[in-house]
Amino acid sequence: MVKNSDLPLGIICGVYSDPFIWSIVKSFTVFFVGVWLARQCKGMELMPSEPPISNLNL
């Protein structure tokens, strides 16, 4: 007979119910999502350059 803890849902419930392990899982997840997001934003210009003042029609 298959134990409840052997099922994938049982493992997830076991991780979720343990506050220490759940905290570690959340921390690693947020870290790796941040790394992925930083790699996706590579080369993105956050503050576009402004034209020189001499080119503005004042």
PDB file of N, CA, C and O in Angstrom:
ATOM      1  N   MET A   1       0.837  -1.176   0.000  1.00  0.00           N
ATOM      2  CA  MET A   1       0.000   0.000   0.000  1.00  0.00           C
ATOM      3  C   MET A   1       0.888   1.247   0.000  1.00  0.00           C
ATOM      4  O   MET A   1       1.936   1.262   0.645  1.00  0.00           O
ATOM      5  N   VAL A   2       0.479   2.269  -0.706  1.00  0.00           N
ATOM      6  CA  VAL A   2       1.257   3.489  -0.847  1.00  0.00           C
ATOM      7  C   VAL A   2       0.955   4.416   0.322  1.00  0.00           C
ATOM      8  O   VAL A   2      -0.203   4.676   0.649  1.00  0.00           O
ATOM      9  N   LYS A   3       2.031   4.911   0.946  1.00  0.00           N
ATOM     10  CA  LYS A   3       1.853   5.856   2.045  1.00  0.00           C
ATOM     11  C   LYS A   3       1.487   7.222   1.498  1.00  0.00           C
ATOM     12  O   LYS A   3       1.806   7.549   0.354  1.00  0.00           O
ATOM     13  N   ASN A   4       0.823   8.011   2.311  1.00  0.00           N
ATOM     14  CA  ASN A   4       0.433   9.361   1.910  1.00  0.00           C
ATOM     15  C   ASN A   4       1.663  10.238   1.679  1.00  0.00           C
ATOM     16  O   ASN A   4       1.649  11.108   0.808  1.00  0.00           O
ATOM     17  N   SER A   5       2.745  10.009   2.466  1.00  0.00           N
ATOM     18  CA  SER A   5       3.943  10.831   2.326  1.00  0.00           C
ATOM     19  C   SER A   5       4.721  10.508   1.059  1.00  0.00           C
ATOM     20  O   SER A   5       5.569  11.299   0.645  1.00  0.00           O
ATOM     21  N   ASP A   6       4.452   9.352   0.426  1.00  0.00           N
ATOM     22  CA  ASP A   6       5.147   8.993  -0.799  1.00  0.00           C
ATOM     23  C   ASP A   6       4.547   9.678  -2.028  1.00  0.00           C
ATOM     24  O   ASP A   6       5.195   9.788  -3.069  1.00  0.00           O
ATOM     25  N   LEU A   7       3.335  10.124  -1.894  1.00  0.00           N
ATOM     26  CA  LEU A   7       2.700  10.787  -3.021  1.00  0.00           C
ATOM     27  C   LEU A   7       3.246  12.209  -3.159  1.00  0.00           C
ATOM     28  O   LEU A   7       3.615  12.821  -2.157  1.00  0.00           O
ATOM     29  N   PRO A   8       3.305  12.745  -4.375  1.00  0.00           N
ATOM     30  CA  PRO A   8       3.808  14.117  -4.551  1.00  0.00           C
ATOM     31  C   PRO A   8       3.047  15.138  -3.711  1.00  0.00           C
ATOM     32  O   PRO A   8       3.647  16.065  -3.166  1.00  0.00           O
ATOM     33  N   LEU A   9       1.731  14.974  -3.605  1.00  0.00           N
ATOM     34  CA  LEU A   9       0.942  15.899  -2.808  1.00  0.00           C
ATOM     35  C   LEU A   9       1.287  15.781  -1.328  1.00  0.00           C
ATOM     36  O   LEU A   9       1.289  16.780  -0.608  1.00  0.00           O
ATOM     37  N   GLY A  10       1.573  14.582  -0.881  1.00  0.00           N
ATOM     38  CA  GLY A  10       1.972  14.368   0.507  1.00  0.00           C
ATOM     39  C   GLY A  10       3.308  15.019   0.824  1.00  0.00           C
ATOM     40  O   GLY A  10       3.497  15.560   1.914  1.00  0.00           O
ATOM     41  N   ILE A  11       4.233  14.969  -0.125  1.00  0.00           N
ATOM     42  CA  ILE A  11       5.532  15.622   0.061  1.00  0.00           C
ATOM     43  C   ILE A  11       5.354  17.128   0.121  1.00  0.00           C
ATOM     44  O   ILE A  11       5.953  17.794   0.966  1.00  0.00           O
ATOM     45  N   ILE A  12       4.533  17.669  -0.771  1.00  0.00           N
ATOM     46  CA  ILE A  12       4.292  19.113  -0.783  1.00  0.00           C
ATOM     47  C   ILE A  12       3.622  19.545   0.514  1.00  0.00           C
ATOM     48  O   ILE A  12       3.993  20.568   1.089  1.00  0.00           O
ATOM     49  N   CYS A  13       2.656  18.791   0.975  1.00  0.00           N
ATOM     50  CA  CYS A  13       1.992  19.122   2.239  1.00  0.00           C
ATOM     51  C   CYS A  13       2.965  19.043   3.404  1.00  0.00           C
ATOM     52  O   CYS A  13       2.889  19.850   4.331  1.00  0.00           O
ATOM     53  N   GLY A  14       3.877  18.084   3.368  1.00  0.00           N
ATOM     54  CA  GLY A  14       4.880  17.957   4.420  1.00  0.00           C
ATOM     55  C   GLY A  14       5.828  19.142   4.441  1.00  0.00           C
ATOM     56  O   GLY A  14       6.186  19.633   5.512  1.00  0.00           O
ATOM     57  N   VAL A  15       6.235  19.604   3.269  1.00  0.00           N
ATOM     58  CA  VAL A  15       7.106  20.780   3.184  1.00  0.00           C
ATOM     59  C   VAL A  15       6.354  22.014   3.649  1.00  0.00           C
ATOM     60  O   VAL A  15       6.909  22.845   4.369  1.00  0.00           O
ATOM     61  N   TYR A  16       5.109  22.140   3.250  1.00  0.00           N
ATOM     62  CA  TYR A  16       4.310  23.321   3.606  1.00  0.00           C
ATOM     63  C   TYR A  16       4.018  23.379   5.101  1.00  0.00           C
ATOM     64  O   TYR A  16       3.938  24.466   5.673  1.00  0.00           O
ATOM     65  N   SER A  17       3.861  22.235   5.731  1.00  0.00           N
ATOM     66  CA  SER A  17       3.509  22.226   7.154  1.00  0.00           C
ATOM     67  C   SER A  17       4.705  22.465   8.067  1.00  0.00           C
ATOM     68  O   SER A  17       4.520  22.805   9.235  1.00  0.00           O
ATOM     69  N   ASP A  18       5.936  22.295   7.561  1.00  0.00           N
ATOM     70  CA  ASP A  18       7.135  22.552   8.366  1.00  0.00           C
ATOM     71  C   ASP A  18       7.599  23.986   8.118  1.00  0.00           C
ATOM     72  O   ASP A  18       8.080  24.286   7.025  1.00  0.00           O
ATOM     73  N   PRO A  19       7.469  24.881   9.099  1.00  0.00           N
ATOM     74  CA  PRO A  19       7.788  26.299   8.874  1.00  0.00           C
ATOM     75  C   PRO A  19       9.224  26.544   8.448  1.00  0.00           C
ATOM     76  O   PRO A  19       9.468  27.429   7.628  1.00  0.00           O
ATOM     77  N   PHE A  20      10.193  25.786   8.978  1.00  0.00           N
ATOM     78  CA  PHE A  20      11.595  25.995   8.635  1.00  0.00           C
ATOM     79  C   PHE A  20      11.863  25.642   7.174  1.00  0.00           C
ATOM     80  O   PHE A  20      12.459  26.428   6.438  1.00  0.00           O
ATOM     81  N   ILE A  21      11.419  24.463   6.764  1.00  0.00           N
ATOM     82  CA  ILE A  21      11.648  24.030   5.381  1.00  0.00           C
ATOM     83  C   ILE A  21      10.861  24.912   4.415  1.00  0.00           C
ATOM     84  O   ILE A  21      11.360  25.240   3.338  1.00  0.00           O
ATOM     85  N   TRP A  22       9.650  25.299   4.777  1.00  0.00           N
ATOM     86  CA  TRP A  22       8.843  26.162   3.915  1.00  0.00           C
ATOM     87  C   TRP A  22       9.532  27.509   3.729  1.00  0.00           C
ATOM     88  O   TRP A  22       9.497  28.066   2.631  1.00  0.00           O
ATOM     89  N   SER A  23      10.154  28.041   4.769  1.00  0.00           N
ATOM     90  CA  SER A  23      10.880  29.308   4.679  1.00  0.00           C
ATOM     91  C   SER A  23      12.069  29.172   3.732  1.00  0.00           C
ATOM     92  O   SER A  23      12.335  30.074   2.937  1.00  0.00           O
ATOM     93  N   ILE A  24      12.777  28.063   3.812  1.00  0.00           N
ATOM     94  CA  ILE A  24      13.919  27.838   2.915  1.00  0.00           C
ATOM     95  C   ILE A  24      13.453  27.726   1.470  1.00  0.00           C
ATOM     96  O   ILE A  24      14.069  28.301   0.573  1.00  0.00           O
ATOM     97  N   VAL A  25      12.373  26.992   1.239  1.00  0.00           N
ATOM     98  CA  VAL A  25      11.849  26.831  -0.118  1.00  0.00           C
ATOM     99  C   VAL A  25      11.439  28.183  -0.686  1.00  0.00           C
ATOM    100  O   VAL A  25      11.746  28.485  -1.839  1.00  0.00           O
ATOM    101  N   LYS A  26      10.751  29.001   0.104  1.00  0.00           N
ATOM    102  CA  LYS A  26      10.342  30.333  -0.364  1.00  0.00           C
ATOM    103  C   LYS A  26      11.550  31.206  -0.667  1.00  0.00           C
ATOM    104  O   LYS A  26      11.560  31.917  -1.672  1.00  0.00           O
ATOM    105  N   SER A  27      12.564  31.164   0.185  1.00  0.00           N
ATOM    106  CA  SER A  27      13.750  31.991  -0.017  1.00  0.00           C
ATOM    107  C   SER A  27      14.477  31.612  -1.307  1.00  0.00           C
ATOM    108  O   SER A  27      14.859  32.483  -2.089  1.00  0.00           O
ATOM    109  N   PHE A  28      14.666  30.312  -1.523  1.00  0.00           N
ATOM    110  CA  PHE A  28      15.325  29.881  -2.752  1.00  0.00           C
ATOM    111  C   PHE A  28      14.498  30.247  -3.979  1.00  0.00           C
ATOM    112  O   PHE A  28      15.049  30.658  -5.000  1.00  0.00           O
ATOM    113  N   THR A  29      13.185  30.101  -3.882  1.00  0.00           N
ATOM    114  CA  THR A  29      12.322  30.420  -5.013  1.00  0.00           C
ATOM    115  C   THR A  29      12.406  31.896  -5.364  1.00  0.00           C
ATOM    116  O   THR A  29      12.551  32.247  -6.535  1.00  0.00           O
ATOM    117  N   VAL A  30      12.317  32.761  -4.368  1.00  0.00           N
ATOM    118  CA  VAL A  30      12.393  34.204  -4.622  1.00  0.00           C
ATOM    119  C   VAL A  30      13.765  34.574  -5.174  1.00  0.00           C
ATOM    120  O   VAL A  30      13.860  35.413  -6.070  1.00  0.00           O
ATOM    121  N   PHE A  31      14.831  33.963  -4.656  1.00  0.00           N
ATOM    122  CA  PHE A  31      16.176  34.243  -5.145  1.00  0.00           C
ATOM    123  C   PHE A  31      16.312  33.866  -6.615  1.00  0.00           C
ATOM    124  O   PHE A  31      16.802  34.664  -7.414  1.00  0.00           O
ATOM    125  N   PHE A  32      15.888  32.666  -6.979  1.00  0.00           N
ATOM    126  CA  PHE A  32      16.047  32.221  -8.358  1.00  0.00           C
ATOM    127  C   PHE A  32      15.134  32.980  -9.318  1.00  0.00           C
ATOM    128  O   PHE A  32      15.504  33.187 -10.474  1.00  0.00           O
ATOM    129  N   VAL A  33      13.957  33.396  -8.870  1.00  0.00           N
ATOM    130  CA  VAL A  33      13.095  34.235  -9.702  1.00  0.00           C
ATOM    131  C   VAL A  33      13.766  35.596  -9.918  1.00  0.00           C
ATOM    132  O   VAL A  33      13.695  36.148 -11.016  1.00  0.00           O
ATOM    133  N   GLY A  34      14.409  36.136  -8.895  1.00  0.00           N
ATOM    134  CA  GLY A  34      15.128  37.397  -9.029  1.00  0.00           C
ATOM    135  C   GLY A  34      16.297  37.284  -9.997  1.00  0.00           C
ATOM    136  O   GLY A  34      16.523  38.186 -10.804  1.00  0.00           O
ATOM    137  N   VAL A  35      17.039  36.188  -9.926  1.00  0.00           N
ATOM    138  CA  VAL A  35      18.150  35.974 -10.862  1.00  0.00           C
ATOM    139  C   VAL A  35      17.615  35.863 -12.284  1.00  0.00           C
ATOM    140  O   VAL A  35      18.182  36.448 -13.207  1.00  0.00           O
ATOM    141  N   TRP A  36      16.544  35.128 -12.465  1.00  0.00           N
ATOM    142  CA  TRP A  36      15.957  34.977 -13.795  1.00  0.00           C
ATOM    143  C   TRP A  36      15.490  36.328 -14.334  1.00  0.00           C
ATOM    144  O   TRP A  36      15.731  36.660 -15.494  1.00  0.00           O
ATOM    145  N   LEU A  37      14.819  37.101 -13.481  1.00  0.00           N
ATOM    146  CA  LEU A  37      14.322  38.408 -13.895  1.00  0.00           C
ATOM    147  C   LEU A  37      15.469  39.351 -14.254  1.00  0.00           C
ATOM    148  O   LEU A  37      15.373  40.096 -15.229  1.00  0.00           O
ATOM    149  N   ALA A  38      16.544  39.326 -13.482  1.00  0.00           N
ATOM    150  CA  ALA A  38      17.705  40.168 -13.782  1.00  0.00           C
ATOM    151  C   ALA A  38      18.325  39.787 -15.114  1.00  0.00           C
ATOM    152  O   ALA A  38      18.764  40.659 -15.865  1.00  0.00           O
ATOM    153  N   ARG A  39      18.368  38.509 -15.415  1.00  0.00           N
ATOM    154  CA  ARG A  39      18.918  38.080 -16.709  1.00  0.00           C
ATOM    155  C   ARG A  39      18.005  38.494 -17.858  1.00  0.00           C
ATOM    156  O   ARG A  39      18.486  38.825 -18.942  1.00  0.00           O
ATOM    157  N   GLN A  40      16.705  38.480 -17.633  1.00  0.00           N
ATOM    158  CA  GLN A  40      15.773  38.886 -18.680  1.00  0.00           C
ATOM    159  C   GLN A  40      15.856  40.385 -18.947  1.00  0.00           C
ATOM    160  O   GLN A  40      15.619  40.830 -20.070  1.00  0.00           O
ATOM    161  N   CYS A  41      16.187  41.157 -17.933  1.00  0.00           N
ATOM    162  CA  CYS A  41      16.260  42.616 -18.073  1.00  0.00           C
ATOM    163  C   CYS A  41      17.637  43.090 -18.515  1.00  0.00           C
ATOM    164  O   CYS A  41      17.869  44.297 -18.591  1.00  0.00           O
ATOM    165  N   LYS A  42      18.539  42.190 -18.803  1.00  0.00           N
ATOM    166  CA  LYS A  42      19.886  42.556 -19.211  1.00  0.00           C
ATOM    167  C   LYS A  42      19.825  43.383 -20.493  1.00  0.00           C
ATOM    168  O   LYS A  42      19.224  42.969 -21.483  1.00  0.00           O
ATOM    169  N   GLY A  43      20.445  44.537 -20.461  1.00  0.00           N
ATOM    170  CA  GLY A  43      20.462  45.415 -21.627  1.00  0.00           C
ATOM    171  C   GLY A  43      19.309  46.389 -21.679  1.00  0.00           C
ATOM    172  O   GLY A  43      19.279  47.254 -22.555  1.00  0.00           O
ATOM    173  N   MET A  44      18.363  46.277 -20.773  1.00  0.00           N
ATOM    174  CA  MET A  44      17.238  47.199 -20.756  1.00  0.00           C
ATOM    175  C   MET A  44      17.714  48.541 -20.213  1.00  0.00           C
ATOM    176  O   MET A  44      18.403  48.597 -19.194  1.00  0.00           O
ATOM    177  N   GLU A  45      17.350  49.601 -20.886  1.00  0.00           N
ATOM    178  CA  GLU A  45      17.741  50.927 -20.442  1.00  0.00           C
ATOM    179  C   GLU A  45      16.635  51.479 -19.555  1.00  0.00           C
ATOM    180  O   GLU A  45      15.540  51.789 -20.023  1.00  0.00           O
ATOM    181  N   LEU A  46      16.940  51.598 -18.263  1.00  0.00           N
ATOM    182  CA  LEU A  46      15.922  52.026 -17.318  1.00  0.00           C
ATOM    183  C   LEU A  46      15.679  53.526 -17.381  1.00  0.00           C
ATOM    184  O   LEU A  46      14.543  53.977 -17.229  1.00  0.00           O
ATOM    185  N   MET A  47      16.728  54.299 -17.602  1.00  0.00           N
ATOM    186  CA  MET A  47      16.592  55.754 -17.688  1.00  0.00           C
ATOM    187  C   MET A  47      17.114  56.198 -19.053  1.00  0.00           C
ATOM    188  O   MET A  47      18.322  56.348 -19.237  1.00  0.00           O
ATOM    189  N   PRO A  48      16.214  56.408 -20.005  1.00  0.00           N
ATOM    190  CA  PRO A  48      16.681  56.800 -21.337  1.00  0.00           C
ATOM    191  C   PRO A  48      17.400  58.146 -21.269  1.00  0.00           C
ATOM    192  O   PRO A  48      17.059  59.021 -20.472  1.00  0.00           O
ATOM    193  N   SER A  49      18.401  58.280 -22.128  1.00  0.00           N
ATOM    194  CA  SER A  49      19.171  59.513 -22.122  1.00  0.00           C
ATOM    195  C   SER A  49      18.323  60.669 -22.647  1.00  0.00           C
ATOM    196  O   SER A  49      17.516  60.497 -23.561  1.00  0.00           O
ATOM    197  N   GLU A  50      18.514  61.826 -22.071  1.00  0.00           N
ATOM    198  CA  GLU A  50      17.784  63.029 -22.480  1.00  0.00           C
ATOM    199  C   GLU A  50      18.593  63.753 -23.540  1.00  0.00           C
ATOM    200  O   GLU A  50      19.823  63.703 -23.518  1.00  0.00           O
ATOM    201  N   PRO A  51      17.936  64.414 -24.450  1.00  0.00           N
ATOM    202  CA  PRO A  51      18.695  65.161 -25.464  1.00  0.00           C
ATOM    203  C   PRO A  51      19.433  66.313 -24.795  1.00  0.00           C
ATOM    204  O   PRO A  51      18.987  66.819 -23.765  1.00  0.00           O
ATOM    205  N   PRO A  52      20.547  66.728 -25.366  1.00  0.00           N
ATOM    206  CA  PRO A  52      21.270  67.879 -24.793  1.00  0.00           C
ATOM    207  C   PRO A  52      20.399  69.114 -24.795  1.00  0.00           C
ATOM    208  O   PRO A  52      19.487  69.237 -25.613  1.00  0.00           O
ATOM    209  N   ILE A  53      20.677  70.034 -23.880  1.00  0.00           N
ATOM    210  CA  ILE A  53      19.876  71.246 -23.736  1.00  0.00           C
ATOM    211  C   ILE A  53      19.951  72.088 -25.006  1.00  0.00           C
ATOM    212  O   ILE A  53      18.991  72.781 -25.344  1.00  0.00           O
ATOM    213  N   SER A  54      21.075  72.037 -25.709  1.00  0.00           N
ATOM    214  CA  SER A  54      21.243  72.872 -26.919  1.00  0.00           C
ATOM    215  C   SER A  54      20.271  72.435 -28.020  1.00  0.00           C
ATOM    216  O   SER A  54      19.962  73.236 -28.902  1.00  0.00           O
ATOM    217  N   ASN A  55      19.783  71.194 -27.998  1.00  0.00           N
ATOM    218  CA  ASN A  55      18.880  70.723 -29.032  1.00  0.00           C
ATOM    219  C   ASN A  55      17.423  71.032 -28.717  1.00  0.00           C
ATOM    220  O   ASN A  55      16.556  70.833 -29.567  1.00  0.00           O
ATOM    221  N   LEU A  56      17.143  71.507 -27.531  1.00  0.00           N
ATOM    222  CA  LEU A  56      15.762  71.831 -27.164  1.00  0.00           C
ATOM    223  C   LEU A  56      15.381  73.181 -27.740  1.00  0.00           C
ATOM    224  O   LEU A  56      16.190  74.109 -27.720  1.00  0.00           O
ATOM    225  N   ASN A  57      14.177  73.306 -28.247  1.00  0.00           N
ATOM    226  CA  ASN A  57      13.675  74.591 -28.773  1.00  0.00           C
ATOM    227  C   ASN A  57      13.011  75.349 -27.652  1.00  0.00           C
ATOM    228  O   ASN A  57      11.839  75.129 -27.348  1.00  0.00           O
ATOM    229  N   LEU A  58      13.759  76.242 -27.038  1.00  0.00           N
ATOM    230  CA  LEU A  58      13.217  77.016 -25.929  1.00  0.00           C
ATOM    231  C   LEU A  58      12.784  78.363 -26.423  1.00  0.00           C
ATOM    232  O   LEU A  58      12.294  79.178 -25.642  1.00  0.00           O
TER     233      LEU A  58
END
